[in-house]
Amino acid sequence: MFISSGFLSIQYGVDDKIAKFFTDREPPPNNLYWKDKLMYLRPEPGWLFIPLIVDLLYKCGIDREQLLSAKFVGLLEDIGHISAMEETQQINHGQAIEACMNLVKNDHTNELYLQHLIDFIKGGTNNPFSAMATPFKALHRGDYFLFALCALQFDAALQTKLIQHWFALISTLLLLDDADDLSDDINNADANAFVESGMQKEGIDRIKELVSSNLKLIGTINRSMAAKLDQGFVSLQKLPHINQLLNQ
């Protein structure tokens, strides 16, 4: 399905210039994340993530020119390639972290941010990210993309807002993805937040609370995006296995 700039603007409230930039963009060559893909964007949550997160970063206060720069977008795409290499077991977790670090170690705008991020990615707690992170490990499989923020200029106060909205959006998109892939993830023993929750009432209630909190936060700067994501969760109840979980 072709994703138009109007679709992103109307359905998700994405800024017109950001929407047009990404709907016009070609898949980067020799990039495993876009392997065999003819279009940059697709209707699945994992393929809308880039324009949606860029829009939230813009609405948080980052200059649009920075966000649409070759440096920032290129980092997102390069990290996507690294992430796909780990997913296809061409490299391991440690090698993926090292590859992401190598992308930015000689060219970043905030040394303290980078050091805190490295500590967080390696499982440390001497950083401000840990307190804002979601409680489900399965929802952290997109954390490598936080390295792309090394290309942006922001102060400590804005950093907190950026990371809060980052985790809110990414965890919401990954939950939608996990719901769609639940059966396959169970069969393949892949990371999935619903499985991690124990698929019992207490764990599912934690997921519901997380979604509610995420959408409330996203809605403070983009009500259309929050509403569209909420529709996605409402539609999940049409899936028998998810309906059963959500109505425990």
C-alpha positions in Angstrom: 0.0 0.0 0.0 1.3 3.4 -0.9 1.5 5.9 2.0 0.8 9.4 1.0 1.8 12.6 2.8 -1.9 13.4 3.2 -2.4 10.1 5.0 0.4 10.9 7.5 -0.9 14.5 7.9 -4.6 13.7 8.3 -4.5 10.4 10.1 -1.5 11.0 12.3 -1.2 14.8 12.5 2.3 14.7 11.0 3.7 18.0 9.9 3.2 18.5 6.2 6.9 19.1 5.3 8.0 16.1 7.4 5.2 13.9 5.8 6.2 14.9 2.3 9.9 14.4 3.0 9.5 10.8 3.9 6.8 9.8 1.5 9.0 11.1 -1.3 12.1 9.4 0.0 13.6 6.3 -1.7 14.7 3.3 0.3 18.4 3.6 1.0 20.6 1.2 -1.1 22.3 -1.8 0.4 20.4 -1.4 3.6 19.1 -4.7 5.2 16.2 -2.9 7.0 14.8 -2.0 3.6 15.9 -5.1 1.8 13.6 -5.9 -1.2 11.3 -3.0 -0.3 10.2 -0.8 -3.2 8.8 2.0 -0.9 10.3 3.8 2.1 7.1 3.6 4.0 4.5 0.8 4.5 1.2 0.8 6.6 2.7 -1.5 9.3 3.7 0.2 12.6 7.4 -0.7 12.1 7.5 1.2 8.8 5.7 4.3 10.0 8.0 4.7 13.0 10.5 7.1 11.4 8.1 9.9 10.2 6.1 9.5 13.4 9.0 9.9 15.8 10.5 12.7 13.7 7.2 14.6 14.0 7.1 14.1 17.8 10.7 15.3 18.1 9.7 18.4 16.0 6.7 19.0 18.2 8.8 18.6 21.3 11.0 21.5 20.1 13.7 20.3 17.8 14.3 22.4 14.7 12.8 20.7 11.6 15.9 21.4 9.5 18.0 19.3 11.9 15.4 16.5 11.8 15.4 16.4 8.0 19.1 16.7 7.6 21.1 14.1 5.8 23.1 13.5 9.0 20.1 12.7 11.3 18.1 10.8 8.7 21.2 8.9 7.6 21.9 7.9 11.1 18.4 6.5 11.5 18.8 4.5 8.3 22.3 3.2 9.2 21.0 2.1 12.6 18.1 0.4 10.9 20.7 -1.6 8.9 22.6 -2.6 12.1 19.4 -3.6 13.8 18.4 -5.8 10.9 21.8 -7.4 10.9 21.3 -8.4 14.5 17.8 -9.6 13.9 19.0 -11.8 11.1 21.9 -13.1 13.4 24.7 -11.7 11.2 26.0 -9.9 14.3 25.3 -10.3 18.0 24.0 -7.7 20.6 27.5 -6.6 21.6 28.6 -6.1 18.0 25.4 -4.1 17.3 26.1 -1.8 20.2 29.7 -1.3 19.0 28.6 -0.6 15.4 26.1 2.1 16.7 28.8 3.6 18.8 31.2 3.8 15.9 28.6 5.7 13.9 28.6 8.6 16.3 31.8 8.5 18.5 33.6 11.0 16.3 30.7 13.2 15.5 28.1 13.9 18.2 26.7 17.1 19.7 26.4 16.0 23.4 29.1 13.9 25.0 27.1 13.4 28.3 24.0 12.2 26.3 26.2 9.7 24.5 27.8 8.4 27.7 24.4 8.0 29.4 23.0 6.3 26.3 25.8 3.8 26.2 25.4 3.0 29.9 21.6 2.5 29.3 22.1 0.3 26.2 24.6 -1.9 28.1 22.1 -2.4 30.9 23.5 0.1 33.4 21.5 2.4 35.7 23.8 5.4 35.9 21.8 7.3 33.4 18.4 9.2 33.2 17.0 6.8 30.6 16.4 3.9 32.9 13.8 5.7 35.0 11.8 6.5 31.9 12.1 3.2 30.2 9.2 0.8 29.7 9.1 -2.2 32.1 9.0 -4.8 29.3 12.3 -5.9 27.8 10.6 -6.8 24.5 9.7 -3.1 24.0 13.4 -2.1 24.0 14.3 -3.7 20.7 14.2 -0.3 19.1 16.6 1.4 21.6 19.5 1.5 19.2 17.7 4.2 17.3 18.4 6.5 20.3 21.9 6.9 18.9 20.5 9.0 16.1 19.7 11.7 18.6 23.5 12.3 18.9 23.1 14.3 15.7 20.7 16.8 17.3 21.3 19.8 19.5 19.2 20.0 22.7 19.8 20.9 26.4 19.2 18.7 29.4 15.7 20.0 30.0 14.5 19.3 26.5 16.3 15.9 26.6 13.9 14.6 29.2 10.9 15.6 27.1 12.4 14.0 24.0 13.1 10.7 25.7 9.7 10.5 27.4 7.9 10.9 24.1 10.4 8.6 22.4 9.6 5.7 24.7 5.9 6.5 24.6 5.7 6.2 20.9 8.1 3.4 20.3 6.6 1.2 23.0 3.1 1.8 21.6 4.1 0.9 18.1 5.9 -2.2 19.2 2.8 -3.3 21.3 0.7 -3.0 18.1 3.3 -5.1 16.3 3.5 -7.7 19.1 -0.3 -8.1 19.1 -0.3 -8.8 15.3 2.6 -11.2 15.6 1.7 -12.9 18.9 1.1 -16.4 17.4 4.2 -16.3 15.3 6.3 -14.9 18.2 5.1 -17.7 20.5 6.0 -20.4 17.9 9.4 -18.8 17.1 10.2 -17.9 20.7 10.7 -14.3 19.6 10.5 -11.3 21.9 6.9 -10.2 22.6 5.6 -8.0 25.4 2.3 -9.9 25.6 4.2 -13.1 26.2 6.5 -11.3 28.6 3.5 -10.1 30.6 2.6 -13.8 31.3 -0.6 -13.4 29.3 -2.5 -13.2 32.6 -4.7 -10.4 34.0 -2.0 -8.7 36.1 0.4 -8.5 33.2 -2.2 -7.4 30.7 -3.4 -4.7 33.1 0.2 -3.4 33.1 0.1 -3.3 29.3 -3.2 -1.4 29.4 -1.8 1.1 31.9 1.3 1.6 29.7 -0.8 2.2 26.6 -3.1 4.7 28.4 -0.1 6.6 29.8 1.6 6.6 26.5 -1.4 7.9 24.6 -2.0 10.6 27.2 1.5 11.9 26.8 1.6 11.7 23.0 -1.8 13.5 23.0 -0.3 16.5 24.8 1.6 17.5 21.6 -0.2 15.5 18.8 -3.8 14.7 19.5 -4.3 13.2 16.1 -1.5 10.8 16.5 -2.7 9.7 19.9 -6.2 9.2 18.5 -5.0 7.1 15.5 -2.9 4.9 17.7 -5.8 4.4 20.1 -7.9 3.3 17.1 -5.2 0.7 16.5 -5.7 -0.8 19.9 -9.4 -0.7 19.7 -9.2 -2.7 16.4 -7.1 -5.3 18.2 -10.2 -6.5 20.0 -11.4 -7.9 16.7 -8.6 -10.5 16.9 -10.0 -13.4 19.0 -6.7 -14.2 20.8 -6.1 -10.5 21.7 -9.7 -9.9 22.7 -9.5 -12.7 25.1 -6.4 -11.3 26.7 -7.6 -7.7 26.9 -10.9 -8.7 28.5 -9.6 -10.9 31.3 
